[in-house]
Amino acid sequence: MMNKGIVISALLISAFILIFSSCKHDPVGPGKPEEPEEPPIVIDCDPDTVYFKNEILPLLITSCGVIGCHDPGTASDGVVLTDYASIINTGDVRPGEPDKSDLYEAITEDDPRKRMPPPPKPALTAGQIAKIRKWIQQGAKNNECESNNCDTTNVTFTGQVWPVIQNSCLGCHSGSQASAGILLSNHSQIAQVASTGRLLGSIRHDVGFVAMPQGGSKLNECQITQIKKWIENGSPNN
């Protein structure tokens, strides 16, 4: 009988251990948020799609995610606009619903005291606002693309150079408080900075130059090559 009792006790203990161990799991909830997965990079950009890492992130960083405004250190009003998760969460971006998203409301605000970016920085252009709206309408995805078709033969200021400057540099280098006193608001100002070597040195992150865009990712090689080609051609206003 004693041996039988020992066997039964051992079986009960084993069953208890098995049940207890099967219920163990990693903690979930607010204390352990899920990290967003990095999506694959799309090859050959779709002209009808707005890509977050190519177009939205550089624009928001240079226009809003700067020191004293919405960078992680300042986080004005608790809003950080320097990475995807923070933009979605603290900017209250609601995929598919731009009119219900705080971010979109802020950039379209008529009251300059509530508008983002705030004065004296210029408001986003109609084209930039439309791009953000379209990105939200398309689901506010954390997407990115690369193009295998880099045209370095027919490079023009209006076609290739200005869109990059406008999207990745203008937010910091315009208005009365332009960073380092460098203005990049029009062709003549951009051409003047290009003539000193500062534009190309900065976007290539060469030693001795301030890496630009600040706080954002480096321009892709196609963009850098196109700007270099434009400078080599005499920085024409074409």
DASULSUL-V974707 format. One record per residue. NEAR is the number of other C-alpha atoms within 10 Angstrom. Layout:
BEGIN
near: [NEAR;NEAR]
END
This chain:
BEGIN
near: [6;7;8;9;10;11;12;12;12;12;12;12;11;12;12;12;11;11;10;10;10;9;7;8;7;5;8;9;7;7;7;9;8;9;7;9;7;9;10;10;12;13;11;11;17;12;7;7;13;24;23;20;19;19;19;21;23;28;27;24;26;24;27;23;30;22;13;12;20;23;20;18;12;15;17;14;9;12;22;27;27;22;18;18;14;16;19;21;13;16;19;15;22;19;16;17;16;21;15;13;18;16;23;22;17;17;19;19;14;10;10;14;10;14;17;22;23;17;14;12;19;16;19;21;11;9;9;17;15;13;17;23;20;18;23;23;17;16;14;23;18;20;20;18;17;15;12;9;9;12;12;16;9;10;20;19;21;13;11;17;21;20;13;20;20;21;22;28;25;26;28;23;22;21;18;12;14;17;14;8;12;15;21;24;18;14;16;14;12;19;19;15;15;20;14;10;12;16;23;20;18;18;23;21;16;12;9;9;15;15;18;20;22;18;15;19;15;18;18;13;12;16;18;17;18;21;26;21;17;24;20;12;11;11;21;15;12;10]
END
